[in-house]
Structure formats: structure tokens, C-alpha cells
């Protein structure tokens, strides 16, 4: 039906002097389990790119990483209304990757997750996540024969990607931080305040409640299009078969990020200095983000004193999860504009 529509539209428009409507390129999908720097740990890496692309320049390769609780694939490559953000970027001619840090998604679950949570200390600190990103980076750089690429992180993933960039500016073309994390002056929605074990568990109901925190009551009804939360929850909770078999079903998430929040971000001790970032940087945020509120965006932007150029966009009527809400195309479009811009000589 879609092909017929395009053909009819082309037949009508060509006589009027319009160009033919180009169909989106066919997208190839590849999946990998790559070794982490630590023995016995494998990381899930997923790739999408136009089928006809044979060689890719560094400016057209992007790696995405997830946040504190949920894996990359069910956010970045969840086809809502037939399109994921990963699809969108790949359709613009990019070679797009995502990685799950250990303990998340299809990557190796550390052995501490096979025991009751209270038997071990919090696992998968941000420093470990940076090492896992580094392993994915080295895999992609070697695979494509390039020296650098674009990094993008969401939520906790902004700290992972930014900290990596601060240490390896020579390997990064540009940096995109969606919902940037910075010093906190209020309690975190992911921290209950209880003693921390190796990991925490999240129910579907708790996930939905966290999602809409801070949204004005009259706006909640149409924030998430019908069926989108259910599609995301079904896909996300299925990535943890052990948790999904519990009653009620839960998703397990490592607590290293929560421990880092308590020991660093909530007591004025940043894990890295944004002044060490020396690549073009873009910050994306939504006005109702209660996980990483507006003040973090503004404070972080001011810290990027050595980026060749920097920019932020604040999207109205969106939450921390605007990636899967009615205004998601605003996010996709403004980030794509930044990606497509040519980096000027000397930058």
C-alpha cells in the first residue's frame, strides 16, 4: 500500500515540476556479542545502516548508550508507529550502533545478579560503564577502519559518554547528551533511600509512575500515544527473563549508578569535569523531566567552556522519556540537524 501511494504521488507531482518522492533506504541490521575488557563479560551491540552503504566516514557513525535502569534497544530501537530513533538516524545515511552495559539488556549479567540483591554491594559503577563503552568504541573503530565517531547518551548514559569523551577527545567527532546528568540538589527518583544491594527491581506500575512524575494532571492523558507504554514495557521487561518470571514481573537493574549518585552527584562531587570536553556538544532536554531537572541542563551547559561550539534545546511538553512520547519527532529533528552539520576546520 505504501509503495502504491508513493507511485501515485510521483505520477501526480512530476508533471507539475516536482521531483520524485524518494522511498526511505532499506536498512540492514546486525547484532554482535563483543568481549568487554574484563574476562567473561560480553556486551550486546546492535547496528543499523542503509543496505547499500559500503564505506562510512567517521562523521556518519554514531554509538548510543542507555540510562540507569533500562537497556538501549527498547528505547533507541523500539519501532513506535513503525519508526525507531535508530531507524530515523540510519535513514539519514548513518551507521548507527547501540550498546548495553553489563547487567543490562542482552549483555552479560554479573554473577551478583544471580544472588539475592542484599548479599552484595552495588554493581556496575559509572567507571565500569565507561570501560564498556570503550570496548564498544574500539570494536566499531576497528570494524569500520576509522579513528573517531559520534557519541550519544541518555540520562546516566550522558555521564558515561561525556566522561569517556573527556578522556578520549581524539576519538569523538561530536557529543550528544539527551537529558544530561549533573550535580543534584533534590532526591533522585531512582533512589528510595534504603540500603543498597547489588541491584534493584522495578515493576511496570513503578515505571509508569516515574515516567509521568511532574506532568501536569490535564496533560497526562495524551502525553504517551495509545499503546506506546505497553509496547515499551513488554519489550523492556522481556530483556530480563529472571525478573519477568517473578510475581509480579520485575526488571532488575544494577545499583552502581544509585551508589554513584549518593557518593558523588548528590554531595557536590562530579565524577569528571565537562571543561575537559573539547568536541562540539549538543544538549537535549524536555521541560517536565523530573529525573534530571532543568537546573542540571543549565548548569552543565555553563561548564562546557572548551567545547568548540555548544548548543541546547528545551522541548516543551515532554518528560525524561520524550523519546517515546507525542513530541518525540521534535527531539529526533533537532538532534539530526546537529548531526548533519559539518564540523568546521579547526574544530
C-alpha positions, -999 to 999 in steps of 0.1 A, spaced: 0 0 0 29 24 9 46 17 -24 14 23 -44 9 56 -26 44 67 -35 40 57 -71 7 76 -74 21 107 -57 50 107 -81 28 104 -111 7 133 -100 36 156 -90 61 150 -118 40 167 -145 39 198 -122 76 200 -120 81 183 -86 109 158 -81 100 121 -75 94 112 -39 123 91 -26 114 60 -6 134 55 26 165 34 21 164 -3 31 181 -7 65 204 -36 73 205 -49 109 235 -66 125 239 -79 161 271 -87 179 283 -100 213 317 -84 219 342 -90 247 344 -64 274 379 -55 288 372 -78 317 373 -116 312 339 -134 310 318 -103 301 301 -100 267 284 -68 256 255 -66 232 260 -43 203 233 -37 177 239 -19 143 217 -4 117 228 12 84 215 16 48 219 -16 29 237 0 0 264 17 22 298 1 17 321 26 33 313 51 61 331 82 72 336 90 109 311 118 107 284 93 98 290 67 126 271 70 159 271 50 191 242 53 217 241 41 253 212 39 277 204 53 311 204 40 347 175 14 346 166 3 311 186 -11 282 194 7 249 175 -14 224 140 -10 238 143 28 238 165 37 209 153 9 185 117 4 196 95 8 165 67 31 176 43 39 148 67 19 126 98 40 133 125 40 160 151 67 166 177 43 154 158 39 121 154 76 118 191 83 120 200 53 98 176 66 71 197 97 70 226 77 59 243 69 92 259 38 105 242 36 139 251 14 169 238 9 204 254 -9 233 241 -24 265 264 -20 295 270 -52 315 240 -60 337 215 -45 312 196 -59 282 213 -87 264 247 -81 278 263 -104 305 246 -102 339 274 -101 366 272 -131 389 260 -109 418 227 -107 399 222 -145 404 221 -140 442 196 -120 464 204 -83 460 213 -78 497 241 -103 496 264 -80 476 274 -43 472 261 -22 443 275 -33 410 283 -16 377 295 18 387 298 46 361 335 39 358 327 3 347 301 16 322 328 39 307 350 8 302 322 -10 285 316 20 262 353 20 254 351 -17 244 322 -9 220 341 21 206 372 1 199 351 -26 182 334 -1 159 365 18 151 384 -13 141 354 -27 122 349 5 101 386 15 99 381 50 113 397 69 141 367 85 157 329 86 157 298 104 173 287 95 208 252 99 222 239 91 257 206 93 275 203 101 312 230 82 331 244 75 296 252 112 293 277 108 322 291 76 306 296 92 272 308 126 285 333 110 309 346 88 280 349 119 258 367 139 285 394 112 284 394 105 246 385 136 227 406 124 199 382 95 193 350 116 193 336 137 164 306 151 183 288 145 215 250 144 220 237 144 256 200 137 259 188 146 294 222 155 309 231 144 344 249 168 367 251 177 404 218 171 422 201 193 448 170 171 453 163 133 458 166 110 428 136 92 415 157 60 413 168 61 449 144 50 475 168 59 503 170 23 515 203 3 520 217 -5 486 222 -41 474 238 -52 442 207 -44 421 172 -31 424 139 -42 410 113 -22 391 76 -31 384 56 -19 354 35 2 376 65 19 392 80 25 357 48 42 346 46 63 378 82 75 374 76 83 337 48 108 343 62 124 375 60 161 372 35 161 343 5 185 349 -26 164 355 -46 177 325 -16 168 302 -11 132 312 -39 117 291 -24 124 257 14 126 266 21 90 256 2 78 224 -21 48 229 -2 15 232 33 30 233 39 25 270 27 -11 268 49 -18 238 79 -4 256 71 -22 288 66 -56 271 99 -53 252 119 -40 282 107 -64 308 113 -93 283 150 -85 283 152 -98 319 138 -134 318 146 -139 355 128 -108 366 100 -114 342 94 -148 359 88 -132 393 53 -124 407 47 -97 399 71 -94 370 100 -70 376 131 -57 358 164 -59 376 188 -30 373 223 -27 388 227 -3 417 261 11 408 245 42 393 225 48 425 256 44 447 274 69 425 245 93 429 248 92 467 286 94 469 292 119 441 264 137 423 242 144 454 271 157 475 287 181 450 314 158 437 313 154 399 329 123 385 345 143 357 349 179 346 329 190 315 357 215 308 377 185 296 353 180 267 368 195 235 343 184 208 311 200 195 284 192 221 246 193 219 223 190 249 186 180 245 161 182 274 124 183 280 106 207 303 89 181 326 119 160 332 117 151 369 146 126 368 172 151 357 155 185 361 161 218 342 187 232 366 211 204 356 208 213 319 217 250 326 245 242 350 260 217 327 259 240 297 279 266 315 306 240 323 313 233 286 339 260 284 362 243 260 338 228 235 344 243 201 307 251 200 278 240 221 240 243 220 210 231 239 173 227 230 145 225 256 115 206 242 81 216 256 55 192 269 79 163 273 94 142 302 127 124 307 113 98 282 103 123 255 120 98 231 88 78 233 61 105 236 39 126 213 67 152 208 95 127 201 99 139 165 110 173 178 138 156 196 147 135 165 148 165 142 168 189 164 194 162 171 196 153 134 202 189 125 232 189 148 245 155 135 243 167 99 261 200 104 297 200 91 324 204 117 344 234 106 382 232 101 400 238 134 371 224 154 
